[in-house]
Amino acid sequence: MKLRVKRISMLSLCLIGFMMTACKDYLNLIPKNQKIVSNVEDVKAELLSYWAATTYSTLLKTSYGNSAPLSLPIFNDVNIQLALYEDNMDMLAFKEHSDINDRCMTYYYQDIDWKGTSLASSLWQNCYVSIGFMNAILDDLDKVTATQAERETIGGEARVIRAWNILKLIQFFAPYKDNKLGVPLNLDSENVTPGDRRTQTEIYGIIERELKEVLEYTTPREKWNFFYSPSFVKSCLAEMYMFRAGSAAAKDTDWEMAEKYSGEVIASYVPENRAELLMDMFSGESVSYIVEHPYCALKLATSRFFGIGNQSTGIWGSNNAQQVSSELWLMYEPEDIRRKAWFRENEDEGRVRRCISKPVVYYYGPVCDILVLYRKADLFLINAEAKCRLGQESEAARMIEDFRRARIPGYNTSVTGDILAEVLKERRLELCFENGSRWLDMKRLGISCTRSGFDKESSGTKEYTLDANDYRYALPIPTDIELDYNDISQNPGWTNFN
């Protein structure tokens, strides 16, 4: 997205009994070249148009400015490319799909070498378009008469969406050990003069300020609120502190804050102890929107964009699912309920195939893809890691023992030795193939990776290596979108690439 893009005023909005749990009525959006927002209901309708465009109908192509249609930063295709980046998939068993644009293998050959320019472009554009849209909503909210409750429910939703997108930008695009190289950021929809990259310290400070401000709001969330939820805000803060803790922008209190906010979210959490519960969390069999749930705290049905990540051609499709790496598979105990919940074993020409079925995609299933934005299990493991980092290994060990008793029937082993290593192992087992969680763990932990994959220059195979703290852990700023229009420095190492 060009940072110079001028704000084309909001959209003509028609809101008729809009409910996120139904699609009987939807927003009819017509771009206008003049400002039309005149009252708080118009601002609310603007915000709801974002959810209408991103979470239900593929027919709704709401845009902001001259951008592409609005989209959540991580949707089906992006999640799949992130899975290809990680060390959890058997890249030699990759199955091509019948995609008319041959995107599957195009993405594969980019991602096998961790040079996913398509991935970088999608993430960059989706995040900045959403940030720009939320900037406009917040500026419009400042200009209309509204009650405190209206300002908090509308403004809280917009601020958290914006902060979450900013967090994704710094996680994926900022070199982990170079504080000077954060990301460009503008929070004023009326002043669009491009600026250079802010430091990571500045960017994290903005995220922290925005989220903590929303936590101070006292108005209960409305039915249409998704991100304006104390649990989600605390989950964002916990994730941010965990990720920042090892970076060049780290603060001494990061792990303490990660422990605090994750602890508040999991105060009454009891880990899932049945495969059916784990399967249901990612199931698209029944389209649902859940904000507060004992296990799955924010689950959305997102628009299907008909790329490599849909049920017709997609990587998790019932007939063409990809296979888990042997390394990851063997890390699970044979009795682990996650094996049954998230993988499917079958025989193919005398060979056992262990296919990935997380998220669960039904071949004749829903018209949308299920996106789980955060889970209590993730916060539980953040809390356990924070305790290790703070010198509370015995308490972290008890947590991992409790977690494994829920995941592994009959488990009755004490966790000893390197407790942190055991926590990180559980993160890999639990969060595989979810929104790039493993990739971000690889980045912050400085993990090296060597894997075998197809060679696009020949009909054979070759080994690909990613070093610890490799420059490719920071995605390239898309040259065709940004560097030609703004004076922004490219991430180190990204030269002469296509």
Summary of the structure (lengths in Angstrom):
residues: 498
radius of gyration: 22.1
end to end distance: 18.1
largest distance: 69.3
contacts: 1642
relative contact order: 0.14
helix: 43%
strand: 10%
